[in-house]
Amino acid sequence: AAGVIQSPRHLIKEKRETATLKCYPIPRHDTVYWYQQGPGQDPQFLISFYEKMQSDKGSIPDRFSAQQFSDYHSELNMSSLELGDSALYFCASSSGLAGLNTQYFGPGTRLTVL
Amino acid sequence: AQKITQTQPGMFVQEKEAVTLDCTYDTSDPSYGLFWYKQPSSGEMIFLIYQGSYDQQNATEGRYSLNFQKARKSANLVISASQLGDSAMYFCAMREVHPRTGDDKIIFGKGTRLHILP
């Protein structure tokens, strides 16, 4: 079965650079979530989209922005990168707002900021 | 305030024994979902089991079962006949969808690192 696809899987950037992470949800899933997991930490919710509209916002820095496109894929844009942005970034997808269906996670993008 | 509490930062269990990972949660919403995820050292987040707040029966998936005690707000994961490959970090998580605003997110606990001993 198709799973959530994230690209790239690994990314190395310098401080103050920008990065774009991409997420392709499971087919027919209309909701996308982004999470950030620092080393040794639990995942922290950043932002979610339902039907291309932002549906919830967590602890996402102002330097980050995200959007969901017409094909339901999503991109997380990160600017002015800081050392503390080094983390594993997960995208998850689910179907429907009303049901509490399972969120399926992608394999993650490991971002290292030097 | 922490909404998901996992009181066991680490556990050591002998292979083939059953293990229970504790999880308590806090919510005022009547509708919510509870999850357990496994995260091996490779970093991927693997879905294990799901329990809806209105589900009458405890969820089971193979060797995994969720001991759901709604009144006590606990959702413990039970792994039967543990295997060496079960060594990983385990996260309990809760999904809430606000009925008015539609705010929708999963909140994770701090995790329990499980070590299976040969």
HADDOCK unambig.tbl for C-alpha pairs under 7 A between the chains (distance, minus, plus):
assign (segid A and resid 41 and name CA) (segid B and resid 110 and name CA) 6.90 0.50 0.50
assign (segid A and resid 42 and name CA) (segid B and resid 108 and name CA) 6.33 0.50 0.50
assign (segid A and resid 42 and name CA) (segid B and resid 109 and name CA) 6.66 0.50 0.50
assign (segid A and resid 42 and name CA) (segid B and resid 110 and name CA) 5.28 0.50 0.50
assign (segid A and resid 42 and name CA) (segid B and resid 111 and name CA) 6.77 0.50 0.50
assign (segid A and resid 43 and name CA) (segid B and resid 108 and name CA) 6.47 0.50 0.50
assign (segid A and resid 45 and name CA) (segid B and resid 105 and name CA) 6.80 0.50 0.50
assign (segid A and resid 45 and name CA) (segid B and resid 106 and name CA) 7.00 0.50 0.50
assign (segid A and resid 55 and name CA) (segid B and resid 102 and name CA) 6.76 0.50 0.50
assign (segid A and resid 55 and name CA) (segid B and resid 103 and name CA) 5.95 0.50 0.50
assign (segid A and resid 55 and name CA) (segid B and resid 104 and name CA) 6.81 0.50 0.50
assign (segid A and resid 56 and name CA) (segid B and resid 103 and name CA) 4.87 0.50 0.50
assign (segid A and resid 56 and name CA) (segid B and resid 104 and name CA) 5.86 0.50 0.50
assign (segid A and resid 100 and name CA) (segid B and resid 32 and name CA) 6.69 0.50 0.50
assign (segid A and resid 100 and name CA) (segid B and resid 33 and name CA) 5.76 0.50 0.50
assign (segid A and resid 102 and name CA) (segid B and resid 50 and name CA) 6.90 0.50 0.50
assign (segid A and resid 104 and name CA) (segid B and resid 47 and name CA) 6.95 0.50 0.50
assign (segid A and resid 105 and name CA) (segid B and resid 45 and name CA) 6.17 0.50 0.50
assign (segid A and resid 107 and name CA) (segid B and resid 44 and name CA) 4.96 0.50 0.50
assign (segid A and resid 107 and name CA) (segid B and resid 45 and name CA) 6.89 0.50 0.50
assign (segid A and resid 108 and name CA) (segid B and resid 44 and name CA) 6.59 0.50 0.50
